[in-house]
Amino acid sequence: MKQKIIRVGNSLAVTIPKKFIDESGFAAGDSLFVHSNPTTKSLLITPLENSPQQMYGTDFAFWLATIEKKYAPAIRQLAQI
């Protein structure tokens, strides 16, 4: 689905359509984890309890992000094989 980025004060936001809210069970006030991937210019939004930090621990999530950033070109090349 196509959404626009809007300005909210000094921040930017993307609204979540009602249909997705109904399907996902998200509600106003829920805590969410937003993972950004600068390589693919993408965001992944999950419930906080499904965040990498919660699932694997903060140290592992930091290590994974470091490896992902350091070896991004090699990972992309391997994905094309």
mmJSON file of the N, C-alpha and C atoms, coordinates in Angstrom:
{"data_MODEL":{"atom_site":{
"group_PDB":["ATOM","ATOM","ATOM","ATOM","ATOM","ATOM","ATOM","ATOM","ATOM","ATOM","ATOM","ATOM","ATOM","ATOM","ATOM","ATOM","ATOM","ATOM","ATOM","ATOM","ATOM","ATOM","ATOM","ATOM","ATOM","ATOM","ATOM","ATOM","ATOM","ATOM","ATOM","ATOM","ATOM","ATOM","ATOM","ATOM","ATOM","ATOM","ATOM","ATOM","ATOM","ATOM","ATOM","ATOM","ATOM","ATOM","ATOM","ATOM","ATOM","ATOM","ATOM","ATOM","ATOM","ATOM","ATOM","ATOM","ATOM","ATOM","ATOM","ATOM","ATOM","ATOM","ATOM","ATOM","ATOM","ATOM","ATOM","ATOM","ATOM","ATOM","ATOM","ATOM","ATOM","ATOM","ATOM","ATOM","ATOM","ATOM","ATOM","ATOM","ATOM","ATOM","ATOM","ATOM","ATOM","ATOM","ATOM","ATOM","ATOM","ATOM","ATOM","ATOM","ATOM","ATOM","ATOM","ATOM","ATOM","ATOM","ATOM","ATOM","ATOM","ATOM","ATOM","ATOM","ATOM","ATOM","ATOM","ATOM","ATOM","ATOM","ATOM","ATOM","ATOM","ATOM","ATOM","ATOM","ATOM","ATOM","ATOM","ATOM","ATOM","ATOM","ATOM","ATOM","ATOM","ATOM","ATOM","ATOM","ATOM","ATOM","ATOM","ATOM","ATOM","ATOM","ATOM","ATOM","ATOM","ATOM","ATOM","ATOM","ATOM","ATOM","ATOM","ATOM","ATOM","ATOM","ATOM","ATOM","ATOM","ATOM","ATOM","ATOM","ATOM","ATOM","ATOM","ATOM","ATOM","ATOM","ATOM","ATOM","ATOM","ATOM","ATOM","ATOM","ATOM","ATOM","ATOM","ATOM","ATOM","ATOM","ATOM","ATOM","ATOM","ATOM","ATOM","ATOM","ATOM","ATOM","ATOM","ATOM","ATOM","ATOM","ATOM","ATOM","ATOM","ATOM","ATOM","ATOM","ATOM","ATOM","ATOM","ATOM","ATOM","ATOM","ATOM","ATOM","ATOM","ATOM","ATOM","ATOM","ATOM","ATOM","ATOM","ATOM","ATOM","ATOM","ATOM","ATOM","ATOM","ATOM","ATOM","ATOM","ATOM","ATOM","ATOM","ATOM","ATOM","ATOM","ATOM","ATOM","ATOM","ATOM","ATOM","ATOM","ATOM","ATOM","ATOM","ATOM","ATOM","ATOM","ATOM","ATOM","ATOM","ATOM","ATOM","ATOM","ATOM","ATOM","ATOM","ATOM","ATOM","ATOM","ATOM"],
"id":[1,2,3,4,5,6,7,8,9,10,11,12,13,14,15,16,17,18,19,20,21,22,23,24,25,26,27,28,29,30,31,32,33,34,35,36,37,38,39,40,41,42,43,44,45,46,47,48,49,50,51,52,53,54,55,56,57,58,59,60,61,62,63,64,65,66,67,68,69,70,71,72,73,74,75,76,77,78,79,80,81,82,83,84,85,86,87,88,89,90,91,92,93,94,95,96,97,98,99,100,101,102,103,104,105,106,107,108,109,110,111,112,113,114,115,116,117,118,119,120,121,122,123,124,125,126,127,128,129,130,131,132,133,134,135,136,137,138,139,140,141,142,143,144,145,146,147,148,149,150,151,152,153,154,155,156,157,158,159,160,161,162,163,164,165,166,167,168,169,170,171,172,173,174,175,176,177,178,179,180,181,182,183,184,185,186,187,188,189,190,191,192,193,194,195,196,197,198,199,200,201,202,203,204,205,206,207,208,209,210,211,212,213,214,215,216,217,218,219,220,221,222,223,224,225,226,227,228,229,230,231,232,233,234,235,236,237,238,239,240,241,242,243],
"type_symbol":["N","C","C","N","C","C","N","C","C","N","C","C","N","C","C","N","C","C","N","C","C","N","C","C","N","C","C","N","C","C","N","C","C","N","C","C","N","C","C","N","C","C","N","C","C","N","C","C","N","C","C","N","C","C","N","C","C","N","C","C","N","C","C","N","C","C","N","C","C","N","C","C","N","C","C","N","C","C","N","C","C","N","C","C","N","C","C","N","C","C","N","C","C","N","C","C","N","C","C","N","C","C","N","C","C","N","C","C","N","C","C","N","C","C","N","C","C","N","C","C","N","C","C","N","C","C","N","C","C","N","C","C","N","C","C","N","C","C","N","C","C","N","C","C","N","C","C","N","C","C","N","C","C","N","C","C","N","C","C","N","C","C","N","C","C","N","C","C","N","C","C","N","C","C","N","C","C","N","C","C","N","C","C","N","C","C","N","C","C","N","C","C","N","C","C","N","C","C","N","C","C","N","C","C","N","C","C","N","C","C","N","C","C","N","C","C","N","C","C","N","C","C","N","C","C","N","C","C","N","C","C","N","C","C","N","C","C","N","C","C","N","C","C"],
"label_atom_id":["N","CA","C","N","CA","C","N","CA","C","N","CA","C","N","CA","C","N","CA","C","N","CA","C","N","CA","C","N","CA","C","N","CA","C","N","CA","C","N","CA","C","N","CA","C","N","CA","C","N","CA","C","N","CA","C","N","CA","C","N","CA","C","N","CA","C","N","CA","C","N","CA","C","N","CA","C","N","CA","C","N","CA","C","N","CA","C","N","CA","C","N","CA","C","N","CA","C","N","CA","C","N","CA","C","N","CA","C","N","CA","C","N","CA","C","N","CA","C","N","CA","C","N","CA","C","N","CA","C","N","CA","C","N","CA","C","N","CA","C","N","CA","C","N","CA","C","N","CA","C","N","CA","C","N","CA","C","N","CA","C","N","CA","C","N","CA","C","N","CA","C","N","CA","C","N","CA","C","N","CA","C","N","CA","C","N","CA","C","N","CA","C","N","CA","C","N","CA","C","N","CA","C","N","CA","C","N","CA","C","N","CA","C","N","CA","C","N","CA","C","N","CA","C","N","CA","C","N","CA","C","N","CA","C","N","CA","C","N","CA","C","N","CA","C","N","CA","C","N","CA","C","N","CA","C","N","CA","C","N","CA","C","N","CA","C","N","CA","C","N","CA","C","N","CA","C","N","CA","C","N","CA","C"],
"label_alt_id":[null,null,null,null,null,null,null,null,null,null,null,null,null,null,null,null,null,null,null,null,null,null,null,null,null,null,null,null,null,null,null,null,null,null,null,null,null,null,null,null,null,null,null,null,null,null,null,null,null,null,null,null,null,null,null,null,null,null,null,null,null,null,null,null,null,null,null,null,null,null,null,null,null,null,null,null,null,null,null,null,null,null,null,null,null,null,null,null,null,null,null,null,null,null,null,null,null,null,null,null,null,null,null,null,null,null,null,null,null,null,null,null,null,null,null,null,null,null,null,null,null,null,null,null,null,null,null,null,null,null,null,null,null,null,null,null,null,null,null,null,null,null,null,null,null,null,null,null,null,null,null,null,null,null,null,null,null,null,null,null,null,null,null,null,null,null,null,null,null,null,null,null,null,null,null,null,null,null,null,null,null,null,null,null,null,null,null,null,null,null,null,null,null,null,null,null,null,null,null,null,null,null,null,null,null,null,null,null,null,null,null,null,null,null,null,null,null,null,null,null,null,null,null,null,null,null,null,null,null,null,null,null,null,null,null,null,null,null,null,null,null,null,null],
"label_comp_id":["MET","MET","MET","LYS","LYS","LYS","GLN","GLN","GLN","LYS","LYS","LYS","ILE","ILE","ILE","ILE","ILE","ILE","ARG","ARG","ARG","VAL","VAL","VAL","GLY","GLY","GLY","ASN","ASN","ASN","SER","SER","SER","LEU","LEU","LEU","ALA","ALA","ALA","VAL","VAL","VAL","THR","THR","THR","ILE","ILE","ILE","PRO","PRO","PRO","LYS","LYS","LYS","LYS","LYS","LYS","PHE","PHE","PHE","ILE","ILE","ILE","ASP","ASP","ASP","GLU","GLU","GLU","SER","SER","SER","GLY","GLY","GLY","PHE","PHE","PHE","ALA","ALA","ALA","ALA","ALA","ALA","GLY","GLY","GLY","ASP","ASP","ASP","SER","SER","SER","LEU","LEU","LEU","PHE","PHE","PHE","VAL","VAL","VAL","HIS","HIS","HIS","SER","SER","SER","ASN","ASN","ASN","PRO","PRO","PRO","THR","THR","THR","THR","THR","THR","LYS","LYS","LYS","SER","SER","SER","LEU","LEU","LEU","LEU","LEU","LEU","ILE","ILE","ILE","THR","THR","THR","PRO","PRO","PRO","LEU","LEU","LEU","GLU","GLU","GLU","ASN","ASN","ASN","SER","SER","SER","PRO","PRO","PRO","GLN","GLN","GLN","GLN","GLN","GLN","MET","MET","MET","TYR","TYR","TYR","GLY","GLY","GLY","THR","THR","THR","ASP","ASP","ASP","PHE","PHE","PHE","ALA","ALA","ALA","PHE","PHE","PHE","TRP","TRP","TRP","LEU","LEU","LEU","ALA","ALA","ALA","THR","THR","THR","ILE","ILE","ILE","GLU","GLU","GLU","LYS","LYS","LYS","LYS","LYS","LYS","TYR","TYR","TYR","ALA","ALA","ALA","PRO","PRO","PRO","ALA","ALA","ALA","ILE","ILE","ILE","ARG","ARG","ARG","GLN","GLN","GLN","LEU","LEU","LEU","ALA","ALA","ALA","GLN","GLN","GLN","ILE","ILE","ILE"],
"label_asym_id":["A","A","A","A","A","A","A","A","A","A","A","A","A","A","A","A","A","A","A","A","A","A","A","A","A","A","A","A","A","A","A","A","A","A","A","A","A","A","A","A","A","A","A","A","A","A","A","A","A","A","A","A","A","A","A","A","A","A","A","A","A","A","A","A","A","A","A","A","A","A","A","A","A","A","A","A","A","A","A","A","A","A","A","A","A","A","A","A","A","A","A","A","A","A","A","A","A","A","A","A","A","A","A","A","A","A","A","A","A","A","A","A","A","A","A","A","A","A","A","A","A","A","A","A","A","A","A","A","A","A","A","A","A","A","A","A","A","A","A","A","A","A","A","A","A","A","A","A","A","A","A","A","A","A","A","A","A","A","A","A","A","A","A","A","A","A","A","A","A","A","A","A","A","A","A","A","A","A","A","A","A","A","A","A","A","A","A","A","A","A","A","A","A","A","A","A","A","A","A","A","A","A","A","A","A","A","A","A","A","A","A","A","A","A","A","A","A","A","A","A","A","A","A","A","A","A","A","A","A","A","A","A","A","A","A","A","A","A","A","A","A","A","A"],
"label_entity_id":["1","1","1","1","1","1","1","1","1","1","1","1","1","1","1","1","1","1","1","1","1","1","1","1","1","1","1","1","1","1","1","1","1","1","1","1","1","1","1","1","1","1","1","1","1","1","1","1","1","1","1","1","1","1","1","1","1","1","1","1","1","1","1","1","1","1","1","1","1","1","1","1","1","1","1","1","1","1","1","1","1","1","1","1","1","1","1","1","1","1","1","1","1","1","1","1","1","1","1","1","1","1","1","1","1","1","1","1","1","1","1","1","1","1","1","1","1","1","1","1","1","1","1","1","1","1","1","1","1","1","1","1","1","1","1","1","1","1","1","1","1","1","1","1","1","1","1","1","1","1","1","1","1","1","1","1","1","1","1","1","1","1","1","1","1","1","1","1","1","1","1","1","1","1","1","1","1","1","1","1","1","1","1","1","1","1","1","1","1","1","1","1","1","1","1","1","1","1","1","1","1","1","1","1","1","1","1","1","1","1","1","1","1","1","1","1","1","1","1","1","1","1","1","1","1","1","1","1","1","1","1","1","1","1","1","1","1","1","1","1","1","1","1"],
"label_seq_id":[1,1,1,2,2,2,3,3,3,4,4,4,5,5,5,6,6,6,7,7,7,8,8,8,9,9,9,10,10,10,11,11,11,12,12,12,13,13,13,14,14,14,15,15,15,16,16,16,17,17,17,18,18,18,19,19,19,20,20,20,21,21,21,22,22,22,23,23,23,24,24,24,25,25,25,26,26,26,27,27,27,28,28,28,29,29,29,30,30,30,31,31,31,32,32,32,33,33,33,34,34,34,35,35,35,36,36,36,37,37,37,38,38,38,39,39,39,40,40,40,41,41,41,42,42,42,43,43,43,44,44,44,45,45,45,46,46,46,47,47,47,48,48,48,49,49,49,50,50,50,51,51,51,52,52,52,53,53,53,54,54,54,55,55,55,56,56,56,57,57,57,58,58,58,59,59,59,60,60,60,61,61,61,62,62,62,63,63,63,64,64,64,65,65,65,66,66,66,67,67,67,68,68,68,69,69,69,70,70,70,71,71,71,72,72,72,73,73,73,74,74,74,75,75,75,76,76,76,77,77,77,78,78,78,79,79,79,80,80,80,81,81,81],
"pdbx_PDB_ins_code":[null,null,null,null,null,null,null,null,null,null,null,null,null,null,null,null,null,null,null,null,null,null,null,null,null,null,null,null,null,null,null,null,null,null,null,null,null,null,null,null,null,null,null,null,null,null,null,null,null,null,null,null,null,null,null,null,null,null,null,null,null,null,null,null,null,null,null,null,null,null,null,null,null,null,null,null,null,null,null,null,null,null,null,null,null,null,null,null,null,null,null,null,null,null,null,null,null,null,null,null,null,null,null,null,null,null,null,null,null,null,null,null,null,null,null,null,null,null,null,null,null,null,null,null,null,null,null,null,null,null,null,null,null,null,null,null,null,null,null,null,null,null,null,null,null,null,null,null,null,null,null,null,null,null,null,null,null,null,null,null,null,null,null,null,null,null,null,null,null,null,null,null,null,null,null,null,null,null,null,null,null,null,null,null,null,null,null,null,null,null,null,null,null,null,null,null,null,null,null,null,null,null,null,null,null,null,null,null,null,null,null,null,null,null,null,null,null,null,null,null,null,null,null,null,null,null,null,null,null,null,null,null,null,null,null,null,null,null,null,null,null,null,null],
"Cartn_x":[0.834,0.0,0.881,0.437,1.204,0.801,1.782,1.555,2.524,2.139,3.012,3.618,4.818,5.457,4.887,4.455,3.901,4.741,4.656,5.385,4.486,5.054,4.365,5.332,5.141,6.092,7.437,8.502,9.838,10.162,9.212,9.436,8.678,8.951,8.204,7.467,6.335,5.528,4.861,4.505,3.71,2.484,1.307,0.096,-0.113,-0.782,-1.083,-2.573,-2.933,-4.346,-5.144,-6.422,-7.299,-7.343,-7.364,-7.421,-6.228,-5.035,-3.855,-3.917,-4.407,-4.56,-5.466,-6.587,-7.527,-6.88,-6.104,-5.468,-4.324,-3.57,-2.372,-2.67,-3.752,-4.058,-3.331,-2.599,-1.949,-3.017,-2.677,-3.597,-2.808,-3.493,-2.855,-2.219,-0.988,-0.282,0.603,0.479,1.342,2.797,3.72,5.148,5.583,6.25,6.702,8.209,8.83,10.255,10.382,11.16,11.375,12.829,13.025,14.364,14.551,15.627,15.89,17.065,16.995,18.067,18.475,19.559,19.977,20.355,20.832,21.233,20.045,18.925,17.731,16.742,17.093,16.217,14.826,14.795,13.521,13.389,12.156,11.832,11.042,11.276,10.489,9.944,8.626,7.975,7.353,7.743,7.215,6.783,5.917,5.61,6.904,6.995,8.224,8.682,7.742,8.136,8.747,8.604,9.208,10.461,10.966,12.148,13.371,14.396,15.616,16.208,16.15,16.694,15.939,14.624,13.817,13.987,14.085,14.158,15.541,16.595,17.95,18.854,18.44,19.287,19.956,20.237,20.8,22.175,23.026,24.377,24.339,23.488,23.399,22.85,21.83,21.237,22.276,23.091,24.146,25.181,25.598,26.567,26.029,24.767,24.163,24.116,23.738,23.684,25.074,26.091,27.466,27.935,27.688,28.076,27.325,26.028,25.199,25.747,26.142,26.676,28.051,28.912,30.29,30.35,29.515,29.595,28.443,27.753,26.598,26.92,28.031,28.317,28.496,29.204,29.415,28.097,27.26,25.961,25.099,25.114,24.344,24.858,26.186,26.753,26.374,26.436,26.055,24.58,23.754,22.317,22.022,22.936,22.723,23.19,23.858,24.37,23.236],
"Cartn_y":[-1.171,0.0,1.237,2.261,3.498,4.464,4.998,5.973,7.131,8.308,9.479,9.749,10.293,10.752,12.133,12.335,13.623,14.209,15.516,16.183,16.267,15.896,16.009,16.728,18.029,18.817,18.832,18.47,18.404,17.026,16.104,14.727,14.449,13.284,12.793,11.539,11.255,10.095,9.498,8.245,7.548,7.016,7.298,6.797,5.333,4.61,3.198,3.094,2.616,2.534,1.623,1.954,1.217,-0.265,-0.605,-2.018,-2.784,-2.199,-2.865,-2.933,-1.873,-1.869,-3.021,-3.169,-4.25,-5.622,-5.789,-7.083,-7.394,-6.371,-6.592,-6.629,-5.979,-5.905,-4.783,-3.938,-2.787,-1.835,-1.078,-0.089,1.149,2.268,3.503,3.265,3.715,3.547,2.314,1.401,0.213,0.633,-0.112,0.105,-0.773,-0.164,-0.882,-0.731,-1.674,-1.611,-1.29,-0.265,0.113,-0.182,-1.118,-1.483,-0.845,-0.088,0.539,-0.146,-0.225,-0.798,0.247,0.992,2.042,1.502,0.271,-0.311,-0.435,-0.909,-1.083,0.068,1.052,2.194,1.713,0.792,0.217,0.23,0.113,0.033,-1.241,-1.851,-3.0,-2.643,-2.691,-2.334,-3.586,-3.911,-5.103,-4.747,-5.57,-5.362,-5.442,-4.684,-4.62,-6.0,-6.875,-8.211,-9.066,-8.655,-9.387,-8.698,-7.697,-6.988,-7.89,-7.669,-8.476,-8.421,-7.236,-7.117,-8.012,-8.07,-8.89,-10.373,-10.717,-12.125,-12.725,-11.937,-12.491,-11.843,-10.745,-10.024,-8.842,-7.826,-6.588,-6.807,-7.609,-7.842,-8.507,-9.532,-10.222,-9.292,-8.513,-7.592,-6.568,-6.056,-5.106,-5.781,-6.993,-7.736,-7.971,-8.383,-8.657,-7.398,-6.269,-5.011,-4.604,-4.821,-4.495,-5.352,-6.653,-7.575,-7.239,-6.962,-6.63,-5.402,-4.386,-3.16,-3.401,-4.102,-4.316,-5.159,-6.196,-7.137,-7.012,-5.867,-5.685,-5.977,-5.476,-5.779,-7.283,-7.961,-9.404,-10.164,-9.755,-10.416,-10.226,-9.011,-8.762,-9.631,-9.763,-10.597,-12.055,-12.542,-13.927,-14.169,-13.178,-13.324,-13.474,-13.017,-13.097,-14.418,-15.242,-16.528,-17.506],
"Cartn_z":[0.0,0.0,0.0,-0.651,-0.784,0.324,1.019,2.08,1.874,2.332,2.267,3.631,3.615,4.845,5.15,6.394,6.802,7.932,8.105,9.179,10.406,11.557,12.844,13.778,13.948,14.731,14.025,14.738,14.145,13.59,13.669,13.223,11.932,11.357,10.206,10.633,9.992,10.371,9.138,9.267,8.258,8.984,8.466,9.111,8.741,9.62,9.392,9.088,7.895,7.519,8.456,8.632,9.53,9.187,7.908,7.513,8.096,8.013,8.555,10.074,10.702,12.165,12.584,11.881,12.196,12.011,10.935,10.642,11.604,11.998,12.82,14.313,14.704,16.129,16.845,16.108,16.724,17.248,18.286,18.84,19.251,19.339,19.788,21.156,21.307,22.572,22.631,21.648,21.62,21.435,22.025,21.804,20.645,19.679,18.496,18.358,17.658,17.353,15.871,15.539,14.148,13.806,12.889,12.425,11.06,10.897,9.602,8.927,7.618,6.82,5.79,6.052,5.122,3.744,3.68,2.404,1.463,1.986,1.151,1.308,2.145,2.43,2.829,3.797,4.22,5.739,6.195,7.616,7.861,9.002,9.441,10.813,10.955,12.214,12.808,14.045,14.709,16.128,16.717,18.132,18.937,20.002,20.792,21.245,21.602,22.075,20.964,19.691,18.578,18.052,18.775,18.317,18.465,17.636,17.769,19.174,19.821,21.167,22.138,22.005,22.903,22.595,21.3,20.918,21.149,20.873,20.906,21.941,22.526,23.462,22.782,23.541,23.01,22.401,23.046,22.526,21.162,21.002,19.72,18.645,18.973,18.0,17.542,18.469,18.113,17.219,17.576,16.777,15.372,15.275,13.975,13.118,13.7,12.954,12.476,13.305,12.936,11.769,11.845,10.768,9.49,9.631,8.474,7.755,8.517,7.93,7.304,8.033,7.579,6.308,6.226,5.116,4.124,4.113,3.227,1.758,1.195,-0.214,-0.471,0.4,0.225,0.351,1.288,1.471,0.224,-0.353,-1.583,-2.727,-2.854,-3.917,-3.722,-2.503,-2.229,-2.532,-2.3,-2.553,-4.038,-4.895,-6.341,-6.934,-6.15,-6.655,-6.831],
"occupancy":[1.0,1.0,1.0,1.0,1.0,1.0,1.0,1.0,1.0,1.0,1.0,1.0,1.0,1.0,1.0,1.0,1.0,1.0,1.0,1.0,1.0,1.0,1.0,1.0,1.0,1.0,1.0,1.0,1.0,1.0,1.0,1.0,1.0,1.0,1.0,1.0,1.0,1.0,1.0,1.0,1.0,1.0,1.0,1.0,1.0,1.0,1.0,1.0,1.0,1.0,1.0,1.0,1.0,1.0,1.0,1.0,1.0,1.0,1.0,1.0,1.0,1.0,1.0,1.0,1.0,1.0,1.0,1.0,1.0,1.0,1.0,1.0,1.0,1.0,1.0,1.0,1.0,1.0,1.0,1.0,1.0,1.0,1.0,1.0,1.0,1.0,1.0,1.0,1.0,1.0,1.0,1.0,1.0,1.0,1.0,1.0,1.0,1.0,1.0,1.0,1.0,1.0,1.0,1.0,1.0,1.0,1.0,1.0,1.0,1.0,1.0,1.0,1.0,1.0,1.0,1.0,1.0,1.0,1.0,1.0,1.0,1.0,1.0,1.0,1.0,1.0,1.0,1.0,1.0,1.0,1.0,1.0,1.0,1.0,1.0,1.0,1.0,1.0,1.0,1.0,1.0,1.0,1.0,1.0,1.0,1.0,1.0,1.0,1.0,1.0,1.0,1.0,1.0,1.0,1.0,1.0,1.0,1.0,1.0,1.0,1.0,1.0,1.0,1.0,1.0,1.0,1.0,1.0,1.0,1.0,1.0,1.0,1.0,1.0,1.0,1.0,1.0,1.0,1.0,1.0,1.0,1.0,1.0,1.0,1.0,1.0,1.0,1.0,1.0,1.0,1.0,1.0,1.0,1.0,1.0,1.0,1.0,1.0,1.0,1.0,1.0,1.0,1.0,1.0,1.0,1.0,1.0,1.0,1.0,1.0,1.0,1.0,1.0,1.0,1.0,1.0,1.0,1.0,1.0,1.0,1.0,1.0,1.0,1.0,1.0,1.0,1.0,1.0,1.0,1.0,1.0,1.0,1.0,1.0,1.0,1.0,1.0,1.0,1.0,1.0,1.0,1.0,1.0],
"B_iso_or_equiv":[0.0,0.0,0.0,0.0,0.0,0.0,0.0,0.0,0.0,0.0,0.0,0.0,0.0,0.0,0.0,0.0,0.0,0.0,0.0,0.0,0.0,0.0,0.0,0.0,0.0,0.0,0.0,0.0,0.0,0.0,0.0,0.0,0.0,0.0,0.0,0.0,0.0,0.0,0.0,0.0,0.0,0.0,0.0,0.0,0.0,0.0,0.0,0.0,0.0,0.0,0.0,0.0,0.0,0.0,0.0,0.0,0.0,0.0,0.0,0.0,0.0,0.0,0.0,0.0,0.0,0.0,0.0,0.0,0.0,0.0,0.0,0.0,0.0,0.0,0.0,0.0,0.0,0.0,0.0,0.0,0.0,0.0,0.0,0.0,0.0,0.0,0.0,0.0,0.0,0.0,0.0,0.0,0.0,0.0,0.0,0.0,0.0,0.0,0.0,0.0,0.0,0.0,0.0,0.0,0.0,0.0,0.0,0.0,0.0,0.0,0.0,0.0,0.0,0.0,0.0,0.0,0.0,0.0,0.0,0.0,0.0,0.0,0.0,0.0,0.0,0.0,0.0,0.0,0.0,0.0,0.0,0.0,0.0,0.0,0.0,0.0,0.0,0.0,0.0,0.0,0.0,0.0,0.0,0.0,0.0,0.0,0.0,0.0,0.0,0.0,0.0,0.0,0.0,0.0,0.0,0.0,0.0,0.0,0.0,0.0,0.0,0.0,0.0,0.0,0.0,0.0,0.0,0.0,0.0,0.0,0.0,0.0,0.0,0.0,0.0,0.0,0.0,0.0,0.0,0.0,0.0,0.0,0.0,0.0,0.0,0.0,0.0,0.0,0.0,0.0,0.0,0.0,0.0,0.0,0.0,0.0,0.0,0.0,0.0,0.0,0.0,0.0,0.0,0.0,0.0,0.0,0.0,0.0,0.0,0.0,0.0,0.0,0.0,0.0,0.0,0.0,0.0,0.0,0.0,0.0,0.0,0.0,0.0,0.0,0.0,0.0,0.0,0.0,0.0,0.0,0.0,0.0,0.0,0.0,0.0,0.0,0.0,0.0,0.0,0.0,0.0,0.0,0.0],
"pdbx_formal_charge":[null,null,null,null,null,null,null,null,null,null,null,null,null,null,null,null,null,null,null,null,null,null,null,null,null,null,null,null,null,null,null,null,null,null,null,null,null,null,null,null,null,null,null,null,null,null,null,null,null,null,null,null,null,null,null,null,null,null,null,null,null,null,null,null,null,null,null,null,null,null,null,null,null,null,null,null,null,null,null,null,null,null,null,null,null,null,null,null,null,null,null,null,null,null,null,null,null,null,null,null,null,null,null,null,null,null,null,null,null,null,null,null,null,null,null,null,null,null,null,null,null,null,null,null,null,null,null,null,null,null,null,null,null,null,null,null,null,null,null,null,null,null,null,null,null,null,null,null,null,null,null,null,null,null,null,null,null,null,null,null,null,null,null,null,null,null,null,null,null,null,null,null,null,null,null,null,null,null,null,null,null,null,null,null,null,null,null,null,null,null,null,null,null,null,null,null,null,null,null,null,null,null,null,null,null,null,null,null,null,null,null,null,null,null,null,null,null,null,null,null,null,null,null,null,null,null,null,null,null,null,null,null,null,null,null,null,null,null,null,null,null,null,null],
"auth_seq_id":[1,1,1,2,2,2,3,3,3,4,4,4,5,5,5,6,6,6,7,7,7,8,8,8,9,9,9,10,10,10,11,11,11,12,12,12,13,13,13,14,14,14,15,15,15,16,16,16,17,17,17,18,18,18,19,19,19,20,20,20,21,21,21,22,22,22,23,23,23,24,24,24,25,25,25,26,26,26,27,27,27,28,28,28,29,29,29,30,30,30,31,31,31,32,32,32,33,33,33,34,34,34,35,35,35,36,36,36,37,37,37,38,38,38,39,39,39,40,40,40,41,41,41,42,42,42,43,43,43,44,44,44,45,45,45,46,46,46,47,47,47,48,48,48,49,49,49,50,50,50,51,51,51,52,52,52,53,53,53,54,54,54,55,55,55,56,56,56,57,57,57,58,58,58,59,59,59,60,60,60,61,61,61,62,62,62,63,63,63,64,64,64,65,65,65,66,66,66,67,67,67,68,68,68,69,69,69,70,70,70,71,71,71,72,72,72,73,73,73,74,74,74,75,75,75,76,76,76,77,77,77,78,78,78,79,79,79,80,80,80,81,81,81],
"auth_comp_id":["MET","MET","MET","LYS","LYS","LYS","GLN","GLN","GLN","LYS","LYS","LYS","ILE","ILE","ILE","ILE","ILE","ILE","ARG","ARG","ARG","VAL","VAL","VAL","GLY","GLY","GLY","ASN","ASN","ASN","SER","SER","SER","LEU","LEU","LEU","ALA","ALA","ALA","VAL","VAL","VAL","THR","THR","THR","ILE","ILE","ILE","PRO","PRO","PRO","LYS","LYS","LYS","LYS","LYS","LYS","PHE","PHE","PHE","ILE","ILE","ILE","ASP","ASP","ASP","GLU","GLU","GLU","SER","SER","SER","GLY","GLY","GLY","PHE","PHE","PHE","ALA","ALA","ALA","ALA","ALA","ALA","GLY","GLY","GLY","ASP","ASP","ASP","SER","SER","SER","LEU","LEU","LEU","PHE","PHE","PHE","VAL","VAL","VAL","HIS","HIS","HIS","SER","SER","SER","ASN","ASN","ASN","PRO","PRO","PRO","THR","THR","THR","THR","THR","THR","LYS","LYS","LYS","SER","SER","SER","LEU","LEU","LEU","LEU","LEU","LEU","ILE","ILE","ILE","THR","THR","THR","PRO","PRO","PRO","LEU","LEU","LEU","GLU","GLU","GLU","ASN","ASN","ASN","SER","SER","SER","PRO","PRO","PRO","GLN","GLN","GLN","GLN","GLN","GLN","MET","MET","MET","TYR","TYR","TYR","GLY","GLY","GLY","THR","THR","THR","ASP","ASP","ASP","PHE","PHE","PHE","ALA","ALA","ALA","PHE","PHE","PHE","TRP","TRP","TRP","LEU","LEU","LEU","ALA","ALA","ALA","THR","THR","THR","ILE","ILE","ILE","GLU","GLU","GLU","LYS","LYS","LYS","LYS","LYS","LYS","TYR","TYR","TYR","ALA","ALA","ALA","PRO","PRO","PRO","ALA","ALA","ALA","ILE","ILE","ILE","ARG","ARG","ARG","GLN","GLN","GLN","LEU","LEU","LEU","ALA","ALA","ALA","GLN","GLN","GLN","ILE","ILE","ILE"],
"auth_asym_id":["A","A","A","A","A","A","A","A","A","A","A","A","A","A","A","A","A","A","A","A","A","A","A","A","A","A","A","A","A","A","A","A","A","A","A","A","A","A","A","A","A","A","A","A","A","A","A","A","A","A","A","A","A","A","A","A","A","A","A","A","A","A","A","A","A","A","A","A","A","A","A","A","A","A","A","A","A","A","A","A","A","A","A","A","A","A","A","A","A","A","A","A","A","A","A","A","A","A","A","A","A","A","A","A","A","A","A","A","A","A","A","A","A","A","A","A","A","A","A","A","A","A","A","A","A","A","A","A","A","A","A","A","A","A","A","A","A","A","A","A","A","A","A","A","A","A","A","A","A","A","A","A","A","A","A","A","A","A","A","A","A","A","A","A","A","A","A","A","A","A","A","A","A","A","A","A","A","A","A","A","A","A","A","A","A","A","A","A","A","A","A","A","A","A","A","A","A","A","A","A","A","A","A","A","A","A","A","A","A","A","A","A","A","A","A","A","A","A","A","A","A","A","A","A","A","A","A","A","A","A","A","A","A","A","A","A","A","A","A","A","A","A","A"],
"auth_atom_id":["N","CA","C","N","CA","C","N","CA","C","N","CA","C","N","CA","C","N","CA","C","N","CA","C","N","CA","C","N","CA","C","N","CA","C","N","CA","C","N","CA","C","N","CA","C","N","CA","C","N","CA","C","N","CA","C","N","CA","C","N","CA","C","N","CA","C","N","CA","C","N","CA","C","N","CA","C","N","CA","C","N","CA","C","N","CA","C","N","CA","C","N","CA","C","N","CA","C","N","CA","C","N","CA","C","N","CA","C","N","CA","C","N","CA","C","N","CA","C","N","CA","C","N","CA","C","N","CA","C","N","CA","C","N","CA","C","N","CA","C","N","CA","C","N","CA","C","N","CA","C","N","CA","C","N","CA","C","N","CA","C","N","CA","C","N","CA","C","N","CA","C","N","CA","C","N","CA","C","N","CA","C","N","CA","C","N","CA","C","N","CA","C","N","CA","C","N","CA","C","N","CA","C","N","CA","C","N","CA","C","N","CA","C","N","CA","C","N","CA","C","N","CA","C","N","CA","C","N","CA","C","N","CA","C","N","CA","C","N","CA","C","N","CA","C","N","CA","C","N","CA","C","N","CA","C","N","CA","C","N","CA","C","N","CA","C","N","CA","C","N","CA","C","N","CA","C","N","CA","C","N","CA","C"],
"pdbx_PDB_model_num":[1,1,1,1,1,1,1,1,1,1,1,1,1,1,1,1,1,1,1,1,1,1,1,1,1,1,1,1,1,1,1,1,1,1,1,1,1,1,1,1,1,1,1,1,1,1,1,1,1,1,1,1,1,1,1,1,1,1,1,1,1,1,1,1,1,1,1,1,1,1,1,1,1,1,1,1,1,1,1,1,1,1,1,1,1,1,1,1,1,1,1,1,1,1,1,1,1,1,1,1,1,1,1,1,1,1,1,1,1,1,1,1,1,1,1,1,1,1,1,1,1,1,1,1,1,1,1,1,1,1,1,1,1,1,1,1,1,1,1,1,1,1,1,1,1,1,1,1,1,1,1,1,1,1,1,1,1,1,1,1,1,1,1,1,1,1,1,1,1,1,1,1,1,1,1,1,1,1,1,1,1,1,1,1,1,1,1,1,1,1,1,1,1,1,1,1,1,1,1,1,1,1,1,1,1,1,1,1,1,1,1,1,1,1,1,1,1,1,1,1,1,1,1,1,1,1,1,1,1,1,1,1,1,1,1,1,1,1,1,1,1,1,1]
}}}
